[in-house]
Structures are given as structure tokens and as C-alpha cells.
Amino acid sequence: MSLQRLYIAQVQICEVFSKDTSTVLLTDETSKFSSKFMGYEAADSNGNLWVLGLRDIETKSASDTLKVFKQILQDLDEKSSEEGSETSRKIVSHIVATMSDRAATEVKFNSLLYDFRKEVLPLTCQNYDQFSEAEKSALESMCNFFCGLHSLVNFAEASRSSIKETEVKIFDGETPSYSKRDFDSDPGVCRLVRTASKAFGVGSGGDEKSGCQGHFKTFASEFLQEHGMRNVPLKCYRGTRFNILFSNAAAVFFLQPVMKDFLEKFGASNKLLQSVLFDLKTPEFVAGVKALGLISKLVTCPLWTLLEDKDISITDMNVKYLQLVTFLDDSSKNIQSFMNGELLVFGDNTYIEKDEIYNSLVTSDQYDNIVEVFLQVLLPTLCTVSKKLFVDHLPGGKLTGLSDEMKDKVKNAPKTSCYAESVFGQLDHLLRTKPNMSTLAAEACIMFLNNKTVDWLNSRNEKEKHELIKKASKSVKTMRQNYKRRLNEIEEQRRITVAEQIRKKEAARQEKLRQQEEYTKEIINYGLWQSDSEVDNMLLSYKKDGDKIKALKAQLRFRKNVLHQIPSDKSKFNFSKKGKDFTVNELTANLKELVTQAIVADDDSQKHILVGKRVRHRFIKDGQSEWYTGKVISQVFACRCCLTNPFNLSSKHF
């Protein structure tokens, strides 16, 4: 029955999109349960959203994405009442825009789709060859829109980096934390937001073992009622993405006095709660949280609300994005006005929610001097990021000079790819509740539900309905065979990919061994220089600078690639800087520094970097090569003759 529903849903798609002449294609990719899935959705000229298909893919590369899209078009041709491939050609020629995230693969797919559509247009448009170049160019033009909400993810990543740099300056490189082992990758401000969300956040995804959501809600109930709230305004990180860092930061600052009071009275009984309490007692972290909260209420939340406003079309966003960039630029120069809520991002208060959390952020003067330090970095960073993200919408951008005809075609295009994300949410739910469900069955369920296929089917007369169901029943076997064939192709391609990766890895290992052998032969010729005096003495044995440079490079290569010495500055292994080769003196200075670092103090005795390492020795006895495993127990400053003939037992230096 699932396959019959899929057949009927595809017939519905053929009927709708072969007639609609202005459609927007939405694409997105996700990885779930060790598999990759690609979703293809579309918006018709009225702004209605549809699911075109949901398929397994080999990789998320642009070529694979286009390949699967062509498979969907082929399936639609098979279900179409028209002869040949007219349906798929019409659907492709009717695409006037795309909507996706800013991933490099999506950008490449847009380019491939443009070329594919360009090939199809002459087959669907009558007298195409008689069109002028200007008419052909107008017909071939296609807008590429990117999801506005994905910009919030970029804002969060940029803010995290800026906060980390700011904390390094504030704490002189030693950012405090309750446990050095935990949360090393996150700056303290972001760690506080994350741990507080795990401990007190409402909804699934919190820490059930170490968190205390229920106790905290009871403890904070009076505080929440005083501010007209019924629940804790703090969400869990899991299951949310776009604005979670900023919105939860605002909630954490609003709740921080209650959190601190609760943990001191109730007791921080585990490392999670102890970490939260430690960070709440650090004024700099609370100030950083306030800075993120202000950005949430004055920038990111208004932007999200604007993107969901159906009265604002995607062509109107050119003006709005320019207002956003101008606002961030002005705010970075007038931080105090930004903190007081005097500057408005889109010119009025329409998209700003002035709730209790907003009031706590704007009216409180807690740690304002430190908040200003964070905002001095955050606001210019967000301004720079916005200019890069919305460059196509700003003056001189690709989307600012659209013709009136194109504006009319794309006026109902979605401003975000949330619909594509919601389809993956449905897929995730189906695969979790029904683990044995195939992607084909999931595709049928999602298309039939989202496209309201049952309503479309009931609109047909009884004869058409009966005939359609009869065809759907007959097509089940073929659809199942095609699905299995696609899975087998994907599995075979993955086998080839894995085999190729193994081959490349083995080739790289062999090449690395070859290079190490080459570097070892060089060092046997020159000897391993293990002290400053030895470096100076050995260089004196060479008259030409070219020979000295060769010897110095051999020493550096051997230490880097064979000994794997870990320096305090990796640039000491370099042979040049900004395209200019190092001189003998510069290479000598670098080598001497590496030699000094190789000998470290340990229990008042000097140990070389090789001491304690396991090595393998090769001896030739009676013409036979034998390998022995050993361990370096001490350092010996060997002379050149020992290194050039290390296995000569008669050597007086051995």
C-alpha cells in the first residue's frame, strides 16, 4: 500500500508541476543512522510547498545530487500520462529559482542544475532557435537564494570564535573552568550557556542523570509567576540549532540569580551542576552571556521573525538585509545605545519582543563594563559576517538588479529552507519509531502526507480514481525492483570508494616510508647533529653555502619526518618565508633551537628526545638481514664516522 501511495503522489506531482510555470526547487542533505539522504522539495507559483522526492544518495557531492534528481524526474515520466519525457522537461524548464543552504556542494549543484536546465530549454520551448540572445538569456536566467535562517548558524560560529579570543585577552590566556578536562573546545561563556541548558533546560535532550529540571522548575515557580511565566524559558540544545546559543544566553542571564541561589541552597551534587555554579560565579562569563542575550533580542530574534513574516517577500529582503548590516555597523560604533535598546534593527519595534527577558537585559547595568568589552568584538564580527552572507542582496549584488518579470516569478519563493528541514524531521521520526522501514516506504508516507494527496485523489471522479488505483497496484513490483537496483548501485559505489580509500592510504604509507628511508640515508651521510657546538663544527667542514644549506635541510627533514620532534614553533622546520628562502644563518638558528628543545630536563638529568623510544635495528650477519626490537636507554653524542658506519664493530667509537 505504501508503494501504491507513492505512485499516486508522483502522478499528482506530474499534474501540478507540469502546468505551473514558476517553481522554486529546494534541496537539502542529511546523514542519519549511517546513511545519507537527499530531500527535494519545491514551491509552486502560489507559495505552496511540495515534496518531490526523498532518496538515499552515495555521497553529498553535487554530481550525485543531480544524478538522483534526474532519477526522480525519470520516475515522474514513467507515471505521467504524457508520452516520452515531456513531463520531466517541463518541470525542469519551469524552475526559476533554487533555495538551499550555503554549503559548497549546494552551490555547485546550482551550477550543474543551471547547465542541465539550459540543455532542456530548447526541447521544451517552441522556436527557441529563433529567439535573440537577450531573450535566450532572460529565459535561461535562474535565481539562487540561500536560507536566511542558516545565517544564524554562521553568527553563532563567528561569535564563539570572537568570544574565545576575547576571553584569552581578559584572562591573559588562562580561561578559568571548574574542570580542565571538560569543555576545552568551548569558551567559558558558551560553556555556561550549554551546561545550564543541559542542567535546567525544558524538553527532551537535557541531561537526565545529572540535570535537575524538575526541582529547579519548582524552586523558580514563584519567580516565574512574578514575571508572568508558567515554564522555565530555557530550551535544551538537542533538537534545536539555528538560534539556540543566543536565545538560551538571554534566558540564562534572566535566570542566573535564581540558578545561583538554587545551586547554593539545593547543592551542586555532581560535576555538571558544580561547573554551572563555578561559571555563574565568574562575572566575565555572566557578562558574556548578557552580550549574547542582547544580540538575541535585538538582532537574531527580530531577523527570524522577519523571515517568517509572510507579508515580506524574498525580493523585499534586499532592503531588510541592508538595514541589518547598517544596524550592526552603527551599533558597533554606539555600543551604549545598543545596550540600552535605543537602536532598532529594522527601523521600528515591529519585530522586537519586549518581554521580561528583554527588560532584564536592557535595564540591568550588571557587569556593563565587561559586557561592552565583549560587544566591541561581537558586533563588528557580526557586521563583517553579514556582509559576506548577504552580499548578493546588498547594493551591486546579483539579486538587486532583477527584472520586474523575474521579481513577479519569485515573489512567493520561501525565504528559508525550514520546510526541507521539517521533512528530515519527519524522516527521523519514522526511522526511529519504525527502524525496519525502507527509505522507499518513508518517501511514500512523507509525500502522501505533505502533498495532501488523499484530498487530490478524492477530487477525481470514481472512474479516474479506480483507474489510478489499478495502475498503482500494477506498478508495485517495478517500483520495488527499481528501488533495490538503486540501493545495489549505491552499495557497489560505496565498496569502490572504500577500496579506493584503502588503496590511497596504503600508497601514502608506502610513500611516507620511502621518504623516511631517503631522509635516513641523508642523515647517515651528514650525521645527526645533537648539540650547538656540533652544528657549528660540522658546518665548518663545508666551504660552499649551497652544501651547508643541503646539510641543514637534511637535519631539519630528519627531525620532522623521522624523529617526529614536536617543537614549540612548527615554523622552525620551514625552509622559506613568504616565498623567500632562508639563509644559512637563519636555518642554523632554527636547527640549534630544535636541538636545544630535543634535550629536556627530567629528574635533574638531561634526556634526549629519543630516550625511552622503541626502535628497530637491522643487522647483517653472514649475508642475512635480521631485525631486532630495542629501546633507547641513553643519549650518546656520536661522531660522524659512527653514524656513517654504525654497524662496524671494530670502530673505536662504537
Wavefront OBJ file of the C-alpha trace (Angstrom):
o trace
v 0.000 0.000 0.000
v 2.905 2.349 0.666
v 4.160 1.915 -2.890
v 0.699 2.492 -4.271
v 0.512 5.726 -2.299
v 3.906 6.752 -3.692
v 2.696 6.064 -7.245
v -0.402 8.239 -6.742
v 1.648 11.017 -5.097
v 4.024 11.069 -8.073
v 1.115 11.277 -10.522
v -0.128 14.258 -8.529
v 3.301 15.932 -8.796
v 3.275 15.374 -12.576
v -0.057 17.095 -12.919
v 0.757 20.076 -10.701
v 4.313 20.924 -11.769
v 3.999 20.263 -15.486
v 1.473 23.119 -15.588
v 2.996 25.571 -13.080
v 5.465 27.778 -14.946
v 7.232 29.435 -11.977
v 8.567 27.000 -9.391
v 11.382 27.084 -6.831
v 13.443 23.971 -6.129
v 14.530 23.304 -2.523
v 17.328 20.829 -1.805
v 18.960 19.643 1.383
v 21.058 16.714 2.584
v 21.343 14.936 5.918
v 23.075 11.937 7.455
v 21.064 9.627 9.684
v 21.799 6.146 11.018
v 24.992 5.756 8.945
v 23.166 6.631 5.705
v 22.919 9.800 3.635
v 19.593 11.143 2.415
v 18.721 13.867 -0.069
v 15.452 15.737 0.023
v 13.941 17.502 -2.996
v 11.100 19.914 -2.342
v 9.505 22.650 -4.421
v 7.388 25.763 -4.050
v 4.776 26.495 -6.706
v 3.912 29.960 -8.036
v 1.413 30.458 -5.189
v 3.982 29.677 -2.499
v 2.596 26.222 -1.664
v 5.292 23.744 -0.645
v 5.554 20.201 -2.008
v 7.781 17.166 -1.555
v 9.176 15.907 -4.877
v 11.196 13.031 -3.505
v 13.361 11.681 -0.701
v 16.185 9.344 -1.672
v 19.301 7.544 -0.493
v 22.452 9.006 -2.026
v 26.012 7.748 -2.425
v 27.672 10.991 -1.346
v 26.512 14.571 -0.881
v 28.538 15.728 -3.874
v 26.819 17.962 -6.419
v 27.105 15.353 -9.169
v 25.348 12.719 -7.034
v 22.680 15.239 -6.066
v 21.911 15.988 -9.727
v 22.040 12.273 -10.584
v 19.354 11.451 -8.006
v 17.254 14.418 -9.123
v 17.321 13.021 -12.656
v 16.206 9.650 -11.261
v 13.196 11.339 -9.667
v 12.376 13.046 -12.954
v 12.630 9.692 -14.724
v 10.209 8.168 -12.208
v 7.789 11.012 -12.842
v 7.985 10.398 -16.581
v 7.006 6.781 -16.015
v 3.940 7.888 -14.050
v 2.960 10.654 -16.441
v 0.132 10.302 -18.916
v 2.205 12.215 -21.494
v 4.433 10.396 -23.932
v 8.205 10.416 -23.775
v 9.954 12.662 -21.269
v 7.824 15.762 -21.753
v 6.797 15.921 -18.080
v 10.309 16.000 -16.666
v 11.399 18.517 -19.290
v 8.524 20.821 -18.415
v 9.277 20.543 -14.692
v 12.949 21.426 -15.230
v 12.197 24.299 -17.611
v 9.682 25.753 -15.114
v 12.303 26.075 -12.337
v 13.052 29.793 -11.947
v 14.971 29.714 -8.644
v 16.590 27.461 -6.051
v 16.630 27.617 -2.260
v 19.320 25.861 -0.211
v 21.940 26.404 2.454
v 25.377 27.816 1.659
v 27.246 24.501 1.550
v 29.808 24.276 -1.246
v 28.059 21.195 -2.637
v 24.764 23.090 -2.893
v 26.437 25.981 -4.702
v 27.978 23.526 -7.155
v 24.622 21.755 -7.603
v 23.004 25.069 -8.530
v 25.611 25.497 -11.242
v 25.061 21.959 -12.576
v 21.288 22.434 -12.485
v 21.626 25.646 -14.482
v 23.606 23.810 -17.183
v 21.103 20.915 -17.194
v 18.165 23.308 -17.484
v 19.943 25.145 -20.299
v 20.128 21.861 -22.228
v 16.431 21.139 -21.647
v 15.016 24.537 -22.632
v 15.480 24.121 -26.421
v 13.493 20.869 -26.177
v 10.507 22.462 -24.453
v 10.301 25.947 -25.975
v 8.946 26.244 -29.468
v 11.079 28.215 -31.949
v 13.860 28.504 -29.354
v 16.478 28.860 -32.087
v 14.709 31.946 -33.402
v 14.998 33.806 -30.086
v 17.508 36.625 -29.758
v 20.458 36.264 -27.399
v 18.779 38.638 -24.925
v 15.576 36.570 -24.994
v 17.537 33.349 -24.509
v 19.476 34.868 -21.619
v 16.264 36.025 -19.929
v 14.737 32.570 -20.386
v 17.811 30.789 -19.055
v 18.266 33.060 -16.020
v 17.693 31.416 -12.663
v 17.972 32.918 -9.161
v 19.902 31.132 -6.414
v 18.551 32.007 -2.972
v 20.116 30.869 0.294
v 18.310 30.158 3.545
v 18.133 33.218 5.782
v 17.999 31.150 8.972
v 21.281 29.410 8.205
v 22.916 32.810 8.672
v 22.161 32.443 12.398
v 24.357 29.347 12.458
v 27.185 31.385 10.941
v 26.533 34.120 13.508
v 26.881 31.573 16.318
v 30.130 30.120 14.955
v 31.657 33.570 14.442
v 30.518 34.685 17.913
v 32.034 31.603 19.524
v 35.416 32.348 17.939
v 35.259 36.035 18.907
v 34.315 35.224 22.495
v 37.182 32.764 22.769
v 39.671 35.405 21.605
v 38.173 37.967 23.990
v 38.423 35.589 26.946
v 42.073 34.916 26.165
v 42.754 38.656 26.444
v 40.621 39.132 29.559
v 42.165 36.197 31.443
v 45.680 36.525 29.974
v 45.431 33.174 28.204
v 44.168 31.170 31.222
v 40.381 30.936 30.920
v 39.091 29.554 34.244
v 36.970 26.405 34.341
v 35.763 24.031 37.022
v 37.385 21.054 35.348
v 40.257 21.354 32.894
v 39.239 18.053 31.325
v 35.761 19.204 30.310
v 34.602 21.642 27.659
v 38.090 22.610 26.490
v 36.819 23.392 22.987
v 34.153 25.878 24.147
v 34.890 29.342 25.552
v 33.644 29.857 29.104
v 30.630 31.974 28.073
v 29.350 29.359 25.613
v 30.126 26.598 28.105
v 27.895 28.298 30.674
v 25.010 28.536 28.204
v 25.412 24.896 27.186
v 25.782 23.416 30.681
v 22.907 25.481 32.072
v 20.740 24.247 29.194
v 21.684 20.639 29.967
v 21.018 21.070 33.670
v 17.825 23.163 33.650
v 16.521 23.182 30.053
v 12.922 22.184 29.404
v 12.133 19.451 26.887
v 13.811 16.305 25.628
v 17.555 16.428 25.244
v 18.519 17.539 28.735
v 20.867 15.626 30.994
v 18.534 13.189 32.750
v 21.276 11.840 35.009
v 22.998 14.979 36.246
v 20.381 17.633 35.479
v 17.629 18.774 37.859
v 14.965 20.255 35.613
v 12.009 19.314 37.815
v 13.494 20.567 41.104
v 14.599 23.829 39.531
v 11.177 24.460 37.993
v 9.581 24.017 41.418
v 12.176 26.242 43.107
v 11.794 29.001 40.483
v 7.986 28.846 40.224
v 7.363 31.980 42.327
v 9.993 33.943 40.381
v 8.437 32.853 37.088
v 4.906 33.742 38.228
v 6.045 37.220 39.240
v 7.195 37.740 35.663
v 4.096 36.215 34.059
v 5.724 32.925 33.044
v 4.485 29.382 33.505
v 7.578 27.456 32.392
v 11.326 27.860 32.528
v 12.259 29.860 29.355
v 15.292 27.708 28.681
v 15.406 25.092 25.916
v 17.662 22.098 25.523
v 20.368 22.161 22.891
v 19.400 18.818 21.397
v 16.879 19.111 18.586
v 17.456 22.845 18.110
v 20.030 24.584 16.003
v 19.614 27.994 14.474
v 19.297 30.493 17.346
v 19.862 28.313 20.392
v 23.129 29.927 21.548
v 21.686 33.455 21.527
v 18.155 32.728 22.792
v 19.382 30.486 25.610
v 22.004 33.057 26.568
v 19.211 35.599 27.069
v 17.301 33.102 29.223
v 20.398 32.193 31.260
v 21.075 35.858 32.091
v 17.428 36.314 33.085
v 17.524 33.218 35.336
v 21.113 33.483 36.600
v 20.288 34.909 40.083
v 17.713 32.144 40.621
v 20.089 29.471 39.277
v 22.872 30.603 41.564
v 20.553 30.737 44.600
v 19.171 27.278 43.766
v 22.582 25.639 43.392
v 23.883 27.176 46.625
v 20.831 26.044 48.608
v 19.951 22.793 46.858
v 23.592 21.822 46.455
v 25.683 21.171 43.364
v 25.847 17.408 43.767
v 27.652 16.484 40.539
v 30.244 17.856 38.136
v 27.664 19.318 35.744
v 25.988 21.422 38.446
v 29.346 22.304 40.008
v 30.538 23.536 36.624
v 27.400 25.669 36.198
v 27.827 27.178 39.673
v 31.507 27.879 39.066
v 30.754 29.701 35.797
v 27.848 31.651 37.343
v 30.256 32.977 39.978
v 32.606 34.235 37.251
v 31.483 37.807 36.391
v 33.170 37.744 32.980
v 31.120 34.722 31.870
v 27.847 36.268 33.032
v 28.764 39.462 31.188
v 29.443 37.480 28.003
v 26.082 35.759 28.376
v 24.405 39.149 28.646
v 26.146 40.305 25.458
v 24.826 37.253 23.583
v 21.375 37.815 25.091
v 21.288 41.406 23.813
v 22.211 40.177 20.337
v 19.395 37.631 20.597
v 16.716 40.182 21.450
v 17.932 42.966 19.172
v 19.344 41.067 16.164
v 18.739 37.341 15.728
v 15.167 37.032 17.049
v 13.918 40.029 15.008
v 15.615 38.561 11.925
v 13.917 35.178 12.485
v 10.519 36.862 12.987
v 11.038 38.864 9.803
v 11.891 35.723 7.828
v 8.637 34.128 8.978
v 6.564 37.180 8.033
v 4.503 36.116 5.010
v 3.843 39.739 4.066
v 7.545 40.198 3.313
v 8.585 38.599 0.020
v 12.057 37.337 -0.746
v 12.637 40.299 -3.080
v 11.933 42.670 -0.160
v 14.819 41.100 1.763
v 17.339 43.171 -0.205
v 16.267 46.238 1.761
v 15.999 44.319 5.029
v 19.464 42.801 4.801
v 20.912 46.235 4.039
v 19.135 47.566 7.143
v 20.634 44.710 9.182
v 24.193 45.417 8.015
v 23.758 49.164 8.607
v 22.331 48.497 12.078
v 25.266 46.266 13.076
v 27.725 48.846 11.783
v 26.018 51.662 13.713
v 25.759 49.519 16.852
v 29.470 48.696 16.803
v 30.149 52.449 16.907
v 27.425 53.229 19.506
v 27.595 50.284 21.878
v 25.971 52.063 24.821
v 22.921 52.940 22.700
v 22.755 49.306 21.552
v 22.853 48.076 25.159
v 20.026 50.442 26.109
v 17.842 49.228 23.233
v 17.778 52.665 21.603
v 18.836 51.385 18.159
v 16.262 49.443 16.114
v 17.375 46.862 13.592
v 14.586 47.270 11.019
v 13.583 50.835 11.823
v 10.774 50.093 14.306
v 9.719 47.786 17.139
v 7.618 45.515 14.934
v 9.914 42.515 15.201
v 11.277 43.085 18.726
v 9.563 41.201 21.542
v 9.773 43.366 24.673
v 9.132 40.690 27.266
v 10.553 40.241 30.758
v 13.791 38.793 29.427
v 14.241 41.828 27.159
v 13.654 44.178 30.101
v 16.206 42.358 32.270
v 18.834 42.696 29.551
v 18.187 46.357 28.703
v 17.529 47.780 32.165
v 20.169 45.872 34.137
v 23.583 47.515 34.497
v 25.216 44.342 35.844
v 28.803 43.999 34.577
v 28.134 46.591 31.848
v 31.806 47.487 31.594
v 32.686 43.865 30.756
v 29.623 43.480 28.506
v 30.896 46.409 26.486
v 34.241 44.650 26.025
v 32.506 41.613 24.513
v 30.237 43.714 22.293
v 33.211 45.684 20.957
v 34.322 42.431 19.356
v 30.988 40.700 18.663
v 29.157 43.472 16.808
v 31.906 44.235 14.233
v 32.327 40.488 13.716
v 28.616 40.007 13.008
v 28.668 43.025 10.693
v 31.528 41.504 8.684
v 29.815 38.095 8.557
v 26.537 39.680 7.429
v 28.256 41.474 4.555
v 29.690 38.176 3.332
v 26.472 36.176 3.766
v 24.137 38.725 2.178
v 26.489 40.048 -0.491
v 24.038 39.056 -3.259
v 21.272 41.117 -1.608
v 23.344 44.231 -0.913
v 23.801 47.083 -3.455
v 25.628 45.754 -6.504
v 24.735 42.136 -5.681
v 23.338 39.534 -8.084
v 19.816 39.730 -6.648
v 19.454 43.516 -6.594
v 19.011 44.036 -10.327
v 16.233 41.540 -11.055
v 13.792 42.447 -13.793
v 10.151 43.071 -12.929
v 9.249 39.849 -14.705
v 11.667 37.812 -12.585
v 10.528 39.550 -9.395
v 6.975 38.543 -10.205
v 8.048 34.932 -10.764
v 9.908 34.570 -7.458
v 7.777 36.803 -5.229
v 6.273 33.764 -3.445
v 9.541 31.884 -3.074
v 10.297 30.788 0.518
v 12.856 32.851 2.432
v 14.199 29.840 4.324
v 14.701 26.119 3.823
v 12.793 25.271 7.009
v 10.372 23.128 5.032
v 13.219 20.911 3.859
v 14.464 20.654 7.447
v 10.968 19.690 8.637
v 10.845 16.873 6.068
v 14.040 15.457 7.556
v 12.421 15.768 10.974
v 9.589 13.562 9.748
v 12.098 11.111 8.295
v 13.958 10.968 11.612
v 10.709 10.245 13.464
v 9.738 7.459 11.045
v 13.144 5.768 11.179
v 13.234 5.906 14.984
v 9.705 4.613 15.538
v 9.904 2.085 12.675
v 13.557 1.015 12.391
v 12.867 -1.539 9.656
v 11.110 0.944 7.386
v 12.761 1.357 3.994
v 13.503 4.766 2.506
v 11.004 3.960 -0.249
v 8.198 3.480 2.287
v 9.269 6.615 4.174
v 9.256 8.600 0.927
v 5.735 7.370 0.158
v 4.470 8.267 3.633
v 6.024 11.747 3.643
v 4.931 12.661 0.106
v 1.386 11.380 0.594
v 1.016 13.312 3.856
v 2.700 16.619 2.980
v 1.259 16.925 -0.520
v -2.275 16.140 0.750
v -2.561 13.515 -1.926
v -5.686 11.991 -0.409
v -7.582 15.264 -0.962
v -6.350 15.403 -4.537
v -7.391 11.772 -5.087
v -10.861 12.359 -3.666
v -11.332 15.271 -6.054
v -11.267 12.847 -9.010
v -14.406 11.110 -10.218
v -14.907 7.439 -9.378
v -13.772 6.182 -12.770
v -10.493 8.123 -12.690
v -9.895 7.122 -9.095
v -10.458 3.435 -9.834
v -8.206 3.545 -12.908
v -5.437 5.313 -10.985
v -5.503 2.831 -8.102
v -5.446 -0.048 -10.578
v -2.314 1.341 -12.270
v -0.704 1.925 -8.886
v -1.293 -1.697 -7.930
v 0.315 -2.970 -11.131
v 3.380 -0.728 -10.712
v 4.351 -2.002 -7.237
v 6.670 -4.750 -8.471
v 8.536 -2.432 -10.850
v 8.942 0.272 -8.200
v 10.352 -2.239 -5.725
v 12.796 -3.577 -8.316
v 13.969 -0.068 -9.204
v 14.476 0.705 -5.517
v 16.571 -2.427 -4.957
v 18.601 -1.649 -8.049
v 19.328 1.866 -6.761
v 20.402 0.509 -3.375
v 22.673 -2.058 -5.028
v 24.270 0.674 -7.138
v 24.862 2.804 -4.053
v 26.320 -0.154 -2.132
v 28.614 -1.073 -5.017
v 29.788 2.511 -5.355
v 30.493 2.638 -1.637
v 32.545 -0.557 -1.894
v 34.562 1.011 -4.692
v 35.028 4.189 -2.637
v 36.182 2.266 0.450
v 38.598 0.172 -1.633
v 39.984 3.328 -3.238
v 40.449 4.977 0.151
v 42.297 1.912 1.445
v 44.497 1.905 -1.656
v 45.294 5.603 -1.285
v 46.042 5.189 2.402
v 48.406 2.299 1.733
v 50.066 4.249 -1.094
v 50.510 7.222 1.232
v 52.011 4.950 3.899
v 54.428 3.448 1.399
v 55.383 6.912 0.156
v 55.955 8.061 3.733
v 58.230 5.059 4.376
v 60.115 5.768 1.168
v 60.666 9.377 2.191
v 61.766 8.334 5.671
v 64.289 5.940 4.161
v 65.554 8.731 1.915
v 65.859 11.153 4.841
v 67.635 8.461 6.868
v 70.167 7.899 4.067
v 70.814 11.640 4.030
v 71.363 11.773 7.791
v 73.750 8.796 7.628
v 75.763 10.805 5.135
v 75.763 14.023 7.152
v 75.455 12.598 10.671
v 72.850 13.603 13.265
v 73.934 16.873 14.880
v 72.918 16.862 18.551
v 74.478 19.976 20.081
v 75.154 23.599 19.195
v 78.887 23.010 19.055
v 78.438 20.002 16.782
v 76.286 22.091 14.430
v 78.986 24.774 14.248
v 81.829 22.279 13.782
v 80.048 20.309 11.057
v 79.165 23.477 9.129
v 82.837 24.459 9.137
v 83.591 21.282 7.175
v 81.632 22.663 4.198
v 83.040 25.527 2.172
v 80.098 26.373 -0.086
v 76.846 27.845 1.233
v 74.905 25.500 -1.061
v 76.418 22.445 0.653
v 75.710 23.936 4.077
v 72.067 24.547 3.160
v 71.696 20.954 1.915
v 73.131 19.621 5.176
v 70.920 21.871 7.314
v 67.794 20.901 5.364
v 68.648 17.218 5.818
v 68.876 17.756 9.596
v 65.518 19.549 9.687
v 63.764 16.970 7.487
v 65.054 14.084 9.603
v 63.908 15.640 12.864
v 60.490 16.479 11.435
v 59.643 13.357 9.421
v 61.627 10.559 11.084
v 62.104 11.604 14.713
v 58.712 13.403 14.683
v 60.095 16.026 17.029
v 57.385 18.277 18.460
v 58.664 21.882 18.505
v 57.272 24.879 20.324
v 57.037 26.599 16.931
v 56.354 24.475 13.832
v 57.745 27.188 11.581
v 61.239 26.173 12.718
v 61.035 23.314 10.201
v 60.350 25.702 7.302
v 62.908 26.420 4.578
v 61.411 29.749 3.490
v 59.023 32.521 4.475
v 56.685 34.402 2.126
v 58.419 32.897 -0.888
v 61.922 33.928 0.259
v 64.400 31.129 1.026
v 66.131 31.166 4.408
v 69.839 31.895 4.545
v 72.453 29.635 6.146
v 72.341 31.697 9.347
v 68.541 31.506 9.586
v 68.466 27.747 9.005
v 71.294 27.312 11.534
v 69.414 29.307 14.177
v 66.275 27.217 13.635
v 68.208 23.943 13.859
v 70.007 24.992 17.051
v 66.685 25.856 18.661
v 65.306 22.437 17.724
v 68.450 20.736 19.069
v 68.051 22.585 22.364
v 64.370 21.663 22.613
v 65.164 17.997 21.963
v 67.059 17.784 25.236
v 64.661 18.239 28.143
v 65.221 18.340 31.886
v 63.965 15.270 33.725
v 64.845 14.418 37.353
v 67.877 16.692 37.259
v 69.380 14.718 34.363
v 69.480 15.599 30.678
v 67.468 13.295 28.422
v 67.311 13.367 24.649
v 64.034 13.207 22.745
v 64.941 9.652 21.632
v 65.437 8.311 25.187
v 62.650 5.903 26.087
v 61.530 5.389 22.487
v 61.271 1.884 20.993
v 63.310 1.301 17.841
v 64.093 -1.457 15.373
v 67.693 -2.350 14.415
v 68.751 -4.202 11.312
v 71.945 -6.289 11.404
v 73.564 -8.148 8.544
v 75.090 -11.414 9.732
v 76.589 -13.960 7.333
v 74.927 -12.122 4.465
v 71.461 -12.402 6.092
v 69.436 -9.365 7.197
v 67.866 -9.678 10.655
v 65.697 -7.174 12.555
v 65.750 -6.722 16.338
v 63.494 -4.599 18.559
v 65.160 -2.385 21.144
v 64.720 0.599 23.419
v 66.865 3.752 23.618
v 68.219 3.915 27.177
v 70.591 6.862 26.958
v 71.971 9.593 24.736
v 75.365 9.367 23.101
v 76.817 12.257 21.105
v 78.020 10.173 18.199
v 80.656 11.363 15.803
v 80.240 11.339 12.044
v 82.185 8.110 11.456
v 79.901 6.219 13.835
v 76.773 7.357 12.007
v 78.198 6.621 8.572
v 79.294 3.142 9.674
v 77.140 2.329 12.717
v 77.439 -1.440 12.421
v 81.250 -1.543 12.254
v 82.049 -3.402 15.496
v 85.733 -2.562 15.108
v 85.066 1.185 15.285
v 86.797 2.692 18.296
v 83.807 4.980 18.874
v 81.195 2.195 18.973
l 1 2 3 4 5 6 7 8 9 10 11 12 13 14 15 16 17 18 19 20 21 22 23 24 25 26 27 28 29 30 31 32 33 34 35 36 37 38 39 40 41 42 43 44 45 46 47 48 49 50 51 52 53 54 55 56 57 58 59 60 61 62 63 64 65 66 67 68 69 70 71 72 73 74 75 76 77 78 79 80 81 82 83 84 85 86 87 88 89 90 91 92 93 94 95 96 97 98 99 100 101 102 103 104 105 106 107 108 109 110 111 112 113 114 115 116 117 118 119 120 121 122 123 124 125 126 127 128 129 130 131 132 133 134 135 136 137 138 139 140 141 142 143 144 145 146 147 148 149 150 151 152 153 154 155 156 157 158 159 160 161 162 163 164 165 166 167 168 169 170 171 172 173 174 175 176 177 178 179 180 181 182 183 184 185 186 187 188 189 190 191 192 193 194 195 196 197 198 199 200 201 202 203 204 205 206 207 208 209 210 211 212 213 214 215 216 217 218 219 220 221 222 223 224 225 226 227 228 229 230 231 232 233 234 235 236 237 238 239 240 241 242 243 244 245 246 247 248 249 250 251 252 253 254 255 256 257 258 259 260 261 262 263 264 265 266 267 268 269 270 271 272 273 274 275 276 277 278 279 280 281 282 283 284 285 286 287 288 289 290 291 292 293 294 295 296 297 298 299 300 301 302 303 304 305 306 307 308 309 310 311 312 313 314 315 316 317 318 319 320 321 322 323 324 325 326 327 328 329 330 331 332 333 334 335 336 337 338 339 340 341 342 343 344 345 346 347 348 349 350 351 352 353 354 355 356 357 358 359 360 361 362 363 364 365 366 367 368 369 370 371 372 373 374 375 376 377 378 379 380 381 382 383 384 385 386 387 388 389 390 391 392 393 394 395 396 397 398 399 400 401 402 403 404 405 406 407 408 409 410 411 412 413 414 415 416 417 418 419 420 421 422 423 424 425 426 427 428 429 430 431 432 433 434 435 436 437 438 439 440 441 442 443 444 445 446 447 448 449 450 451 452 453 454 455 456 457 458 459 460 461 462 463 464 465 466 467 468 469 470 471 472 473 474 475 476 477 478 479 480 481 482 483 484 485 486 487 488 489 490 491 492 493 494 495 496 497 498 499 500 501 502 503 504 505 506 507 508 509 510 511 512 513 514 515 516 517 518 519 520 521 522 523 524 525 526 527 528 529 530 531 532 533 534 535 536 537 538 539 540 541 542 543 544 545 546 547 548 549 550 551 552 553 554 555 556 557 558 559 560 561 562 563 564 565 566 567 568 569 570 571 572 573 574 575 576 577 578 579 580 581 582 583 584 585 586 587 588 589 590 591 592 593 594 595 596 597 598 599 600 601 602 603 604 605 606 607 608 609 610 611 612 613 614 615 616 617 618 619 620 621 622 623 624 625 626 627 628 629 630 631 632 633 634 635 636 637 638 639 640 641 642 643 644 645 646 647 648 649 650 651 652 653 654
